[in-house]
Amino acid sequence: MVTAVIQGRQIQVLLVEDDYITSSAFKIMINSMNMHVVKSVSSGEASIIASAEIKPDLIVMDIILEGKITGIEAARIINQNLSIPIIFLTGSRLYPSKTSNKDNYPFEIIQKPLTSENDFLKVVKKILRDIPVFSNETDLFHISST
């Protein structure tokens, strides 16, 4: 079993996905890695409010969402005041590139459908290790058998 911890506690995740089936699958996968989905919302607008309220360690966000703004626009707004790493989920080839990230917030992209939990775990590890406050964590992820 993989246990993801930061400073001795579970990684707190905000999940932003408007497709119920995809959201449920990601929630199960994230929780099975012993991370905690603190809240799940379906729009960019709701993600902005939830981020300010709960200040998660990580946001997993679809790019195309319900509401008037995309996940990319929501991420820009969120990271004007907070510095929260974001893993974008996308089923299309239209997604932000590292070079187009003018706001300079940390992000990674995962193509849907996800083919492996290990691929997701690698991206989580990479994005959190790139954040200075987490980069010193020697035991960011534990692998234990139960």
C-alpha positions as CSV (number, residue, x, y, z in Angstrom):
1,M,0.0,0.0,0.0
2,V,1.2,3.5,-0.8
3,T,0.9,6.1,2.0
4,A,1.4,9.7,1.0
5,V,2.3,12.0,3.8
6,I,3.6,15.5,4.3
7,Q,5.0,16.5,7.7
8,G,3.5,13.4,9.3
9,R,-0.1,13.8,7.9
10,Q,-2.1,12.8,4.9
11,I,-1.8,14.9,1.7
12,Q,-5.0,17.0,1.5
13,V,-6.5,17.0,-2.0
14,L,-9.2,19.2,-3.7
15,L,-10.7,17.2,-6.6
16,V,-12.3,19.3,-9.4
17,E,-14.1,17.2,-12.0
18,D,-17.5,17.6,-13.5
19,D,-17.9,14.0,-14.7
20,Y,-19.4,11.9,-11.9
21,I,-17.8,8.6,-13.0
22,T,-14.4,10.1,-13.5
23,S,-14.6,12.0,-10.2
24,S,-15.6,8.9,-8.3
25,A,-12.8,6.9,-9.9
26,F,-10.2,9.5,-9.0
27,K,-11.5,9.9,-5.5
28,I,-11.3,6.1,-4.9
29,M,-7.7,6.0,-6.3
30,I,-6.6,9.1,-4.4
31,N,-8.0,7.7,-1.1
32,S,-6.5,4.3,-1.8
33,M,-3.1,6.0,-1.8
34,N,-3.9,7.2,1.7
35,M,-4.2,10.8,0.5
36,H,-7.4,12.5,1.6
37,V,-9.9,14.1,-0.8
38,V,-11.1,16.9,1.4
39,K,-13.7,18.1,-1.0
40,S,-14.9,17.4,-4.5
41,V,-16.4,20.1,-6.7
42,S,-17.5,20.3,-10.4
43,S,-16.9,23.9,-11.5
44,G,-14.0,26.3,-11.7
45,E,-15.9,28.8,-9.7
46,A,-16.5,26.3,-6.9
47,S,-12.8,25.3,-7.0
48,I,-11.8,28.9,-6.3
49,I,-14.0,29.1,-3.2
50,A,-13.1,25.7,-1.9
51,S,-9.3,26.4,-2.4
52,A,-9.6,29.6,-0.3
53,E,-11.6,27.7,2.4
54,I,-9.6,24.5,2.8
55,K,-6.1,25.4,1.4
56,P,-5.4,21.9,0.2
57,D,-1.9,20.6,-0.4
58,L,-2.8,19.6,-4.0
59,I,-5.5,20.2,-6.5
60,V,-6.5,17.6,-9.1
61,M,-8.5,19.5,-11.7
62,D,-10.1,18.8,-15.0
63,I,-9.5,21.5,-17.7
64,I,-13.0,21.5,-19.1
65,L,-15.5,22.1,-16.3
66,E,-19.1,23.1,-15.7
67,G,-19.6,26.8,-15.3
68,K,-18.2,29.8,-17.0
69,I,-14.5,29.3,-16.5
70,T,-12.1,26.5,-17.3
71,G,-9.8,24.7,-14.9
72,I,-6.9,26.7,-16.3
73,E,-8.6,30.0,-15.6
74,A,-9.5,28.8,-12.1
75,A,-5.9,27.8,-11.5
76,R,-4.7,31.3,-12.4
77,I,-7.2,32.9,-10.0
78,I,-6.4,30.4,-7.2
79,N,-2.7,30.9,-7.5
80,Q,-2.9,34.7,-7.4
81,N,-3.3,34.4,-3.7
82,L,-2.3,30.8,-2.8
83,S,0.5,28.7,-4.1
84,I,-1.1,25.3,-4.6
85,P,0.3,22.7,-7.0
86,I,-2.2,21.5,-9.6
87,I,-2.5,18.3,-11.6
88,F,-4.6,19.0,-14.6
89,L,-6.7,16.2,-16.1
90,T,-7.6,16.3,-19.7
91,G,-9.2,14.1,-22.3
92,S,-8.2,16.4,-25.2
93,R,-4.9,17.5,-26.8
94,L,-5.7,21.1,-25.8
95,Y,-3.8,21.8,-22.6
96,P,-1.4,24.3,-21.2
97,S,2.3,23.9,-21.9
98,K,5.1,24.6,-19.3
99,T,6.3,27.4,-21.5
100,S,2.9,29.1,-21.7
101,N,2.6,29.2,-17.9
102,K,3.0,33.0,-17.4
103,D,1.6,32.8,-13.9
104,N,4.4,30.4,-12.9
105,Y,2.4,28.2,-10.6
106,P,3.4,24.5,-10.3
107,F,1.4,22.2,-12.5
108,E,1.5,18.8,-14.3
109,I,-0.8,17.3,-16.8
110,I,-2.3,13.8,-16.9
111,Q,-4.1,12.5,-20.0
112,K,-7.5,10.8,-19.4
113,P,-8.3,8.0,-19.3
114,L,-5.6,7.2,-16.8
115,T,-3.9,3.9,-17.5
116,S,-2.1,3.3,-14.3
117,E,-2.2,4.4,-10.7
118,N,1.6,4.3,-10.7
119,D,1.6,7.0,-13.4
120,F,-0.6,9.2,-11.2
121,L,1.6,8.5,-8.2
122,K,4.7,9.5,-10.1
123,V,3.1,12.8,-11.1
124,V,2.0,13.5,-7.6
125,K,5.5,12.8,-6.3
126,K,7.1,15.0,-9.0
127,I,4.9,18.0,-8.5
128,L,5.2,17.9,-4.7
129,R,9.0,17.5,-4.8
130,D,9.2,20.6,-7.0
131,I,7.6,22.7,-4.2
132,P,10.3,24.1,-1.9
133,V,8.3,23.5,1.3
134,F,7.9,19.8,0.3
135,S,11.2,19.2,-1.4
136,N,13.0,18.6,2.0
137,E,10.5,15.9,2.9
138,T,12.6,12.7,2.9
139,D,9.6,10.4,3.5
140,L,7.0,12.0,1.3
141,F,5.8,8.6,0.2
142,H,6.0,5.4,2.2
143,I,5.3,2.0,0.6
144,S,4.1,-0.5,3.1
145,S,2.5,-3.9,2.9
146,T,-0.7,-4.6,4.7
